[in-house]
């Protein structure tokens, strides 16, 4: 294998005490302290809506997305993409850009990811030796699409 197939650049974000890695190719933008619009009668997991490049995108609570205890919605938005699909994931913070070695990825523990949004757990990816969960952005977008309020399109 070549080095390019073993390592890939990821955006590492924190949700609560957990770290999640998103392939850079799947992250369209990171927005610090975005202005979210309230959505009346929003389903569980929807934090609001965000105007982004002439589109209104649903913003989801990162804790809900990963099955963590839901508390305060994070203050940083990750605009994620898979093909033409877009969604916003609210995280506590973006901590790093990191090259993750796929040889260190281990399977997700049984029962820890019932929705299949994690590709694995990367051991020793952080300087402190902590774990980083690798996210399947396509699977995450599929999960959020099920809950998204109707989307508004503008041709501004």
Biotite code that builds the C-alpha atoms (Angstrom):
import biotite.structure as struc

atoms = struc.array([
    struc.Atom([0.000, 0.000, 0.000], chain_id="A", res_id=1, res_name="UNK", atom_name="CA", element="C"),
    struc.Atom([1.095, 3.541, -0.612], chain_id="A", res_id=2, res_name="UNK", atom_name="CA", element="C"),
    struc.Atom([1.171, 6.230, 2.038], chain_id="A", res_id=3, res_name="UNK", atom_name="CA", element="C"),
    struc.Atom([-1.810, 7.998, 0.404], chain_id="A", res_id=4, res_name="UNK", atom_name="CA", element="C"),
    struc.Atom([-4.029, 4.955, 0.956], chain_id="A", res_id=5, res_name="UNK", atom_name="CA", element="C"),
    struc.Atom([-2.968, 4.568, 4.588], chain_id="A", res_id=6, res_name="UNK", atom_name="CA", element="C"),
    struc.Atom([-3.464, 8.137, 5.770], chain_id="A", res_id=7, res_name="UNK", atom_name="CA", element="C"),
    struc.Atom([-6.204, 10.677, 5.207], chain_id="A", res_id=8, res_name="UNK", atom_name="CA", element="C"),
    struc.Atom([-6.708, 14.227, 6.504], chain_id="A", res_id=9, res_name="UNK", atom_name="CA", element="C"),
    struc.Atom([-9.629, 14.630, 8.924], chain_id="A", res_id=10, res_name="UNK", atom_name="CA", element="C"),
    struc.Atom([-11.354, 17.430, 10.801], chain_id="A", res_id=11, res_name="UNK", atom_name="CA", element="C"),
    struc.Atom([-11.511, 16.384, 14.472], chain_id="A", res_id=12, res_name="UNK", atom_name="CA", element="C"),
    struc.Atom([-14.449, 17.796, 16.424], chain_id="A", res_id=13, res_name="UNK", atom_name="CA", element="C"),
    struc.Atom([-15.499, 17.439, 20.047], chain_id="A", res_id=14, res_name="UNK", atom_name="CA", element="C"),
    struc.Atom([-19.023, 16.622, 21.198], chain_id="A", res_id=15, res_name="UNK", atom_name="CA", element="C"),
    struc.Atom([-19.149, 16.394, 24.973], chain_id="A", res_id=16, res_name="UNK", atom_name="CA", element="C"),
    struc.Atom([-16.144, 14.316, 26.019], chain_id="A", res_id=17, res_name="UNK", atom_name="CA", element="C"),
    struc.Atom([-15.963, 12.400, 22.719], chain_id="A", res_id=18, res_name="UNK", atom_name="CA", element="C"),
    struc.Atom([-13.906, 13.138, 19.589], chain_id="A", res_id=19, res_name="UNK", atom_name="CA", element="C"),
    struc.Atom([-15.200, 12.542, 16.056], chain_id="A", res_id=20, res_name="UNK", atom_name="CA", element="C"),
    struc.Atom([-13.216, 12.657, 12.811], chain_id="A", res_id=21, res_name="UNK", atom_name="CA", element="C"),
    struc.Atom([-14.704, 13.710, 9.473], chain_id="A", res_id=22, res_name="UNK", atom_name="CA", element="C"),
    struc.Atom([-12.774, 13.287, 6.220], chain_id="A", res_id=23, res_name="UNK", atom_name="CA", element="C"),
    struc.Atom([-11.837, 16.752, 4.945], chain_id="A", res_id=24, res_name="UNK", atom_name="CA", element="C"),
    struc.Atom([-13.477, 15.903, 1.600], chain_id="A", res_id=25, res_name="UNK", atom_name="CA", element="C"),
    struc.Atom([-16.837, 15.600, 3.446], chain_id="A", res_id=26, res_name="UNK", atom_name="CA", element="C"),
    struc.Atom([-16.595, 18.960, 5.252], chain_id="A", res_id=27, res_name="UNK", atom_name="CA", element="C"),
    struc.Atom([-17.711, 21.905, 3.157], chain_id="A", res_id=28, res_name="UNK", atom_name="CA", element="C"),
    struc.Atom([-17.252, 24.547, 5.829], chain_id="A", res_id=29, res_name="UNK", atom_name="CA", element="C"),
    struc.Atom([-16.722, 25.127, 9.555], chain_id="A", res_id=30, res_name="UNK", atom_name="CA", element="C"),
    struc.Atom([-18.663, 28.067, 11.022], chain_id="A", res_id=31, res_name="UNK", atom_name="CA", element="C"),
    struc.Atom([-17.914, 29.349, 14.511], chain_id="A", res_id=32, res_name="UNK", atom_name="CA", element="C"),
    struc.Atom([-20.935, 30.695, 16.452], chain_id="A", res_id=33, res_name="UNK", atom_name="CA", element="C"),
    struc.Atom([-23.458, 30.466, 13.599], chain_id="A", res_id=34, res_name="UNK", atom_name="CA", element="C"),
    struc.Atom([-26.859, 32.125, 13.767], chain_id="A", res_id=35, res_name="UNK", atom_name="CA", element="C"),
    struc.Atom([-29.444, 29.346, 13.885], chain_id="A", res_id=36, res_name="UNK", atom_name="CA", element="C"),
    struc.Atom([-33.095, 30.025, 13.123], chain_id="A", res_id=37, res_name="UNK", atom_name="CA", element="C"),
    struc.Atom([-35.671, 28.450, 15.409], chain_id="A", res_id=38, res_name="UNK", atom_name="CA", element="C"),
    struc.Atom([-37.871, 25.732, 13.878], chain_id="A", res_id=39, res_name="UNK", atom_name="CA", element="C"),
    struc.Atom([-41.353, 25.426, 15.409], chain_id="A", res_id=40, res_name="UNK", atom_name="CA", element="C"),
    struc.Atom([-42.282, 21.862, 16.382], chain_id="A", res_id=41, res_name="UNK", atom_name="CA", element="C"),
    struc.Atom([-38.846, 20.611, 15.328], chain_id="A", res_id=42, res_name="UNK", atom_name="CA", element="C"),
    struc.Atom([-38.294, 16.872, 15.757], chain_id="A", res_id=43, res_name="UNK", atom_name="CA", element="C"),
    struc.Atom([-35.856, 15.621, 18.368], chain_id="A", res_id=44, res_name="UNK", atom_name="CA", element="C"),
    struc.Atom([-32.285, 16.251, 17.250], chain_id="A", res_id=45, res_name="UNK", atom_name="CA", element="C"),
    struc.Atom([-32.996, 19.363, 15.162], chain_id="A", res_id=46, res_name="UNK", atom_name="CA", element="C"),
    struc.Atom([-31.195, 22.375, 16.681], chain_id="A", res_id=47, res_name="UNK", atom_name="CA", element="C"),
    struc.Atom([-32.541, 24.834, 14.098], chain_id="A", res_id=48, res_name="UNK", atom_name="CA", element="C"),
    struc.Atom([-31.878, 25.924, 10.554], chain_id="A", res_id=49, res_name="UNK", atom_name="CA", element="C"),
    struc.Atom([-28.894, 27.727, 9.058], chain_id="A", res_id=50, res_name="UNK", atom_name="CA", element="C"),
    struc.Atom([-28.742, 29.879, 5.923], chain_id="A", res_id=51, res_name="UNK", atom_name="CA", element="C"),
    struc.Atom([-25.771, 28.705, 3.882], chain_id="A", res_id=52, res_name="UNK", atom_name="CA", element="C"),
    struc.Atom([-25.012, 29.720, 0.296], chain_id="A", res_id=53, res_name="UNK", atom_name="CA", element="C"),
    struc.Atom([-28.613, 30.548, -0.672], chain_id="A", res_id=54, res_name="UNK", atom_name="CA", element="C"),
    struc.Atom([-29.979, 27.420, 0.997], chain_id="A", res_id=55, res_name="UNK", atom_name="CA", element="C"),
    struc.Atom([-31.660, 26.773, 4.312], chain_id="A", res_id=56, res_name="UNK", atom_name="CA", element="C"),
    struc.Atom([-30.075, 23.703, 5.869], chain_id="A", res_id=57, res_name="UNK", atom_name="CA", element="C"),
    struc.Atom([-31.261, 21.771, 8.898], chain_id="A", res_id=58, res_name="UNK", atom_name="CA", element="C"),
    struc.Atom([-28.819, 21.905, 11.803], chain_id="A", res_id=59, res_name="UNK", atom_name="CA", element="C"),
    struc.Atom([-28.618, 18.847, 14.047], chain_id="A", res_id=60, res_name="UNK", atom_name="CA", element="C"),
    struc.Atom([-27.353, 18.478, 17.588], chain_id="A", res_id=61, res_name="UNK", atom_name="CA", element="C"),
    struc.Atom([-24.117, 16.465, 17.534], chain_id="A", res_id=62, res_name="UNK", atom_name="CA", element="C"),
    struc.Atom([-24.967, 14.762, 20.827], chain_id="A", res_id=63, res_name="UNK", atom_name="CA", element="C"),
    struc.Atom([-28.256, 13.494, 19.352], chain_id="A", res_id=64, res_name="UNK", atom_name="CA", element="C"),
    struc.Atom([-26.510, 12.393, 16.150], chain_id="A", res_id=65, res_name="UNK", atom_name="CA", element="C"),
    struc.Atom([-24.052, 10.184, 18.029], chain_id="A", res_id=66, res_name="UNK", atom_name="CA", element="C"),
    struc.Atom([-26.356, 8.945, 20.793], chain_id="A", res_id=67, res_name="UNK", atom_name="CA", element="C"),
    struc.Atom([-24.655, 10.936, 23.555], chain_id="A", res_id=68, res_name="UNK", atom_name="CA", element="C"),
    struc.Atom([-26.440, 12.603, 26.467], chain_id="A", res_id=69, res_name="UNK", atom_name="CA", element="C"),
    struc.Atom([-28.150, 15.678, 25.064], chain_id="A", res_id=70, res_name="UNK", atom_name="CA", element="C"),
    struc.Atom([-27.361, 18.941, 26.826], chain_id="A", res_id=71, res_name="UNK", atom_name="CA", element="C"),
    struc.Atom([-26.490, 22.345, 25.479], chain_id="A", res_id=72, res_name="UNK", atom_name="CA", element="C"),
    struc.Atom([-26.224, 22.439, 21.680], chain_id="A", res_id=73, res_name="UNK", atom_name="CA", element="C"),
    struc.Atom([-22.634, 23.053, 20.545], chain_id="A", res_id=74, res_name="UNK", atom_name="CA", element="C"),
    struc.Atom([-21.541, 26.429, 19.212], chain_id="A", res_id=75, res_name="UNK", atom_name="CA", element="C"),
    struc.Atom([-19.672, 25.364, 16.068], chain_id="A", res_id=76, res_name="UNK", atom_name="CA", element="C"),
    struc.Atom([-21.330, 24.231, 12.833], chain_id="A", res_id=77, res_name="UNK", atom_name="CA", element="C"),
    struc.Atom([-19.869, 21.663, 10.459], chain_id="A", res_id=78, res_name="UNK", atom_name="CA", element="C"),
    struc.Atom([-21.475, 21.883, 7.024], chain_id="A", res_id=79, res_name="UNK", atom_name="CA", element="C"),
    struc.Atom([-21.205, 18.300, 5.815], chain_id="A", res_id=80, res_name="UNK", atom_name="CA", element="C"),
    struc.Atom([-21.741, 16.983, 2.304], chain_id="A", res_id=81, res_name="UNK", atom_name="CA", element="C"),
    struc.Atom([-22.180, 13.658, 0.576], chain_id="A", res_id=82, res_name="UNK", atom_name="CA", element="C"),
    struc.Atom([-22.742, 14.123, -3.146], chain_id="A", res_id=83, res_name="UNK", atom_name="CA", element="C"),
    struc.Atom([-25.394, 16.825, -3.528], chain_id="A", res_id=84, res_name="UNK", atom_name="CA", element="C"),
    struc.Atom([-26.772, 16.313, -0.006], chain_id="A", res_id=85, res_name="UNK", atom_name="CA", element="C"),
    struc.Atom([-25.860, 18.804, 2.723], chain_id="A", res_id=86, res_name="UNK", atom_name="CA", element="C"),
    struc.Atom([-26.569, 19.033, 6.427], chain_id="A", res_id=87, res_name="UNK", atom_name="CA", element="C"),
    struc.Atom([-25.244, 20.951, 9.419], chain_id="A", res_id=88, res_name="UNK", atom_name="CA", element="C"),
    struc.Atom([-23.928, 19.253, 12.537], chain_id="A", res_id=89, res_name="UNK", atom_name="CA", element="C"),
    struc.Atom([-23.531, 21.342, 15.675], chain_id="A", res_id=90, res_name="UNK", atom_name="CA", element="C"),
    struc.Atom([-20.455, 20.357, 17.695], chain_id="A", res_id=91, res_name="UNK", atom_name="CA", element="C"),
    struc.Atom([-18.833, 21.821, 20.790], chain_id="A", res_id=92, res_name="UNK", atom_name="CA", element="C"),
    struc.Atom([-15.608, 22.696, 19.012], chain_id="A", res_id=93, res_name="UNK", atom_name="CA", element="C"),
    struc.Atom([-13.350, 21.817, 16.115], chain_id="A", res_id=94, res_name="UNK", atom_name="CA", element="C"),
    struc.Atom([-10.050, 20.878, 17.709], chain_id="A", res_id=95, res_name="UNK", atom_name="CA", element="C"),
    struc.Atom([-7.699, 19.822, 14.973], chain_id="A", res_id=96, res_name="UNK", atom_name="CA", element="C"),
    struc.Atom([-6.871, 18.809, 11.444], chain_id="A", res_id=97, res_name="UNK", atom_name="CA", element="C"),
    struc.Atom([-5.242, 15.414, 11.737], chain_id="A", res_id=98, res_name="UNK", atom_name="CA", element="C"),
    struc.Atom([-3.830, 12.798, 9.417], chain_id="A", res_id=99, res_name="UNK", atom_name="CA", element="C"),
    struc.Atom([-5.244, 9.499, 10.642], chain_id="A", res_id=100, res_name="UNK", atom_name="CA", element="C"),
    struc.Atom([-3.538, 6.234, 9.838], chain_id="A", res_id=101, res_name="UNK", atom_name="CA", element="C"),
    struc.Atom([-6.216, 3.724, 8.830], chain_id="A", res_id=102, res_name="UNK", atom_name="CA", element="C"),
    struc.Atom([-4.053, 0.899, 10.200], chain_id="A", res_id=103, res_name="UNK", atom_name="CA", element="C"),
    struc.Atom([-4.945, 2.105, 13.706], chain_id="A", res_id=104, res_name="UNK", atom_name="CA", element="C"),
    struc.Atom([-8.710, 1.877, 13.102], chain_id="A", res_id=105, res_name="UNK", atom_name="CA", element="C"),
    struc.Atom([-10.573, -0.767, 15.057], chain_id="A", res_id=106, res_name="UNK", atom_name="CA", element="C"),
    struc.Atom([-14.210, -1.882, 14.725], chain_id="A", res_id=107, res_name="UNK", atom_name="CA", element="C"),
    struc.Atom([-16.866, -0.008, 16.680], chain_id="A", res_id=108, res_name="UNK", atom_name="CA", element="C"),
    struc.Atom([-17.731, -1.997, 19.835], chain_id="A", res_id=109, res_name="UNK", atom_name="CA", element="C"),
    struc.Atom([-20.888, -4.092, 19.435], chain_id="A", res_id=110, res_name="UNK", atom_name="CA", element="C"),
    struc.Atom([-24.037, -2.139, 20.298], chain_id="A", res_id=111, res_name="UNK", atom_name="CA", element="C"),
    struc.Atom([-22.245, 1.219, 20.458], chain_id="A", res_id=112, res_name="UNK", atom_name="CA", element="C"),
    struc.Atom([-23.458, 2.453, 17.053], chain_id="A", res_id=113, res_name="UNK", atom_name="CA", element="C"),
    struc.Atom([-26.937, 1.161, 16.288], chain_id="A", res_id=114, res_name="UNK", atom_name="CA", element="C"),
    struc.Atom([-27.402, 3.639, 13.393], chain_id="A", res_id=115, res_name="UNK", atom_name="CA", element="C"),
    struc.Atom([-24.156, 2.717, 11.614], chain_id="A", res_id=116, res_name="UNK", atom_name="CA", element="C"),
    struc.Atom([-22.765, 6.266, 11.439], chain_id="A", res_id=117, res_name="UNK", atom_name="CA", element="C"),
    struc.Atom([-19.318, 5.277, 12.683], chain_id="A", res_id=118, res_name="UNK", atom_name="CA", element="C"),
    struc.Atom([-16.724, 3.632, 10.453], chain_id="A", res_id=119, res_name="UNK", atom_name="CA", element="C"),
    struc.Atom([-14.514, 2.669, 13.372], chain_id="A", res_id=120, res_name="UNK", atom_name="CA", element="C"),
    struc.Atom([-12.484, 3.878, 16.297], chain_id="A", res_id=121, res_name="UNK", atom_name="CA", element="C"),
    struc.Atom([-8.975, 5.216, 15.749], chain_id="A", res_id=122, res_name="UNK", atom_name="CA", element="C"),
    struc.Atom([-6.619, 4.246, 18.561], chain_id="A", res_id=123, res_name="UNK", atom_name="CA", element="C"),
    struc.Atom([-3.843, 6.652, 19.529], chain_id="A", res_id=124, res_name="UNK", atom_name="CA", element="C"),
    struc.Atom([-4.797, 9.319, 16.994], chain_id="A", res_id=125, res_name="UNK", atom_name="CA", element="C"),
    struc.Atom([-4.534, 12.075, 19.588], chain_id="A", res_id=126, res_name="UNK", atom_name="CA", element="C"),
    struc.Atom([-1.404, 13.270, 21.344], chain_id="A", res_id=127, res_name="UNK", atom_name="CA", element="C"),
    struc.Atom([-2.847, 12.100, 24.673], chain_id="A", res_id=128, res_name="UNK", atom_name="CA", element="C"),
    struc.Atom([-3.468, 8.620, 23.234], chain_id="A", res_id=129, res_name="UNK", atom_name="CA", element="C"),
    struc.Atom([-7.239, 9.096, 23.298], chain_id="A", res_id=130, res_name="UNK", atom_name="CA", element="C"),
    struc.Atom([-9.738, 7.583, 20.909], chain_id="A", res_id=131, res_name="UNK", atom_name="CA", element="C"),
    struc.Atom([-11.238, 9.274, 17.848], chain_id="A", res_id=132, res_name="UNK", atom_name="CA", element="C"),
    struc.Atom([-14.446, 7.980, 16.282], chain_id="A", res_id=133, res_name="UNK", atom_name="CA", element="C"),
    struc.Atom([-14.411, 7.943, 12.469], chain_id="A", res_id=134, res_name="UNK", atom_name="CA", element="C"),
    struc.Atom([-17.700, 9.186, 11.007], chain_id="A", res_id=135, res_name="UNK", atom_name="CA", element="C"),
    struc.Atom([-19.427, 7.843, 7.887], chain_id="A", res_id=136, res_name="UNK", atom_name="CA", element="C"),
    struc.Atom([-20.801, 11.159, 6.647], chain_id="A", res_id=137, res_name="UNK", atom_name="CA", element="C"),
    struc.Atom([-23.077, 9.513, 4.066], chain_id="A", res_id=138, res_name="UNK", atom_name="CA", element="C"),
    struc.Atom([-24.730, 7.393, 6.784], chain_id="A", res_id=139, res_name="UNK", atom_name="CA", element="C"),
    struc.Atom([-25.030, 10.425, 9.065], chain_id="A", res_id=140, res_name="UNK", atom_name="CA", element="C"),
    struc.Atom([-26.708, 12.440, 6.294], chain_id="A", res_id=141, res_name="UNK", atom_name="CA", element="C"),
    struc.Atom([-29.116, 9.567, 5.719], chain_id="A", res_id=142, res_name="UNK", atom_name="CA", element="C"),
    struc.Atom([-30.052, 9.581, 9.398], chain_id="A", res_id=143, res_name="UNK", atom_name="CA", element="C"),
    struc.Atom([-30.546, 13.339, 9.527], chain_id="A", res_id=144, res_name="UNK", atom_name="CA", element="C"),
    struc.Atom([-32.567, 13.402, 6.277], chain_id="A", res_id=145, res_name="UNK", atom_name="CA", element="C"),
    struc.Atom([-35.221, 11.299, 8.010], chain_id="A", res_id=146, res_name="UNK", atom_name="CA", element="C"),
    struc.Atom([-35.778, 14.068, 10.578], chain_id="A", res_id=147, res_name="UNK", atom_name="CA", element="C"),
    struc.Atom([-35.154, 17.225, 8.567], chain_id="A", res_id=148, res_name="UNK", atom_name="CA", element="C"),
    struc.Atom([-37.961, 19.776, 8.325], chain_id="A", res_id=149, res_name="UNK", atom_name="CA", element="C"),
    struc.Atom([-38.922, 20.760, 4.754], chain_id="A", res_id=150, res_name="UNK", atom_name="CA", element="C"),
    struc.Atom([-36.085, 22.668, 3.105], chain_id="A", res_id=151, res_name="UNK", atom_name="CA", element="C"),
    struc.Atom([-36.508, 26.113, 1.584], chain_id="A", res_id=152, res_name="UNK", atom_name="CA", element="C"),
    struc.Atom([-34.670, 27.000, -1.605], chain_id="A", res_id=153, res_name="UNK", atom_name="CA", element="C"),
    struc.Atom([-33.952, 30.570, -2.639], chain_id="A", res_id=154, res_name="UNK", atom_name="CA", element="C"),
    struc.Atom([-32.632, 31.750, -5.954], chain_id="A", res_id=155, res_name="UNK", atom_name="CA", element="C"),
    struc.Atom([-31.050, 34.901, -4.536], chain_id="A", res_id=156, res_name="UNK", atom_name="CA", element="C"),
])
